[in-house]
Amino acid sequence: MAAIGRFGPPVALMAVIYALSSRSDLDPGDGLRGDVLPVLAHLGLYALLFALTWRAVPRRPALAAAVALLYGVSDELHQSTVPGRDATAVDWRSTRRGSP
């Protein structure tokens, strides 16, 4: 498999995650929806990133997990620079809603 076919999908997903993290208007609302939706979105996106990276580097799931984890950390750092967004280890609440 050519390198672009192997590494293109995880790199493209990283670009999508970066673009979404750059938006300050992604507010899922209050209540259960606001608490659960961001967590499910993060889990889904990073599980997909892990799967696509593992596909790119077969027989190296630890490397795929490390890439997804490190990209998640870098994404949180990036979010900390976006107005209206915050960076937390667990994305449960947004600072725009006045949560701690």
N, C-alpha and C positions, 0 to 999 in steps of 0.2 A: 504494500500500500504506500502510495506516495506521501511524503511528509505533509503536504497541504490537506490531503484527505484524512490524515490521522490527527493532525494538530489544529486544523482549521475549525472544527466544531467547538472544541473547548475554548479556543481563543475568541471565537465569535460570541460565545456565551459570556465570556469575561467582559467583552465590549458592551453587551446588553446590560449586564449587572452594573457596570460602571455608569452607563447612561441613566439607568433607573436611579442609581445612588446620587446622581447629580441633580435630580429634580427635588425641589423643595415643596412641591404641591402634592406629594403622595401621602395623603392623610386618609386612612381607612375609616375614620370616625371614632366614636366613643363606644363604650360597653364591650361586650364579648367580641363583636366583630373587630373592633380596634385593637383588642388584646391578642386575638388568635390569628387573624389574617396575616399580619406581618411575620409572625413566627412560622406559619405554614409556608408562606412565600419564601422565606429564607431557607427553610429545610428543603423545600422542593428544588429551588435553584442550585443550592450547594450539593444536593444529592445528584442532580443532573450533571453538575460540573465534575463531581467525582467519577460518575459513570463514563462521561465522555473522555476524561483524562485517562481513566483506566483502559478504555478502548484504544487510546493512542499509545499507551505503554503497557501492553499485555504482560501478565505475570509479575507486575509490580504494583499491587494494590496499595502498599504503604506509601509509595511515591505519589500515587494519585490522591490519596488521602491528604498527604502533606501539602500538595499543590492546592487542593480545595481549601484546606484549613488556612494556609498562609494567604491565599487570595481573600478569604473572608476577613482576616485580620487587616489586610491592606484596604479592603472595602470600608471597614469601620473607621479607619484612619481618614480615608477620603471623605466619608460622610461628616466627619467632625469639622471639615472645612466648608461645608455647604450650609448657607444660611437657612435656618428653620429645621435643620436635621441635627441629630445627636449621634454620638458613638457610644454604644454600650455593649457589654459582653453578652447580654441577653436583650434583644430588641422587643421589650414588652410594651413600652410606652414612649410616646413622643414628648419632648420638652415643650412643644407648641401647645399642648393641652394642659400644661402646668403641672405635670407629674414630676416626682423627684428624680 
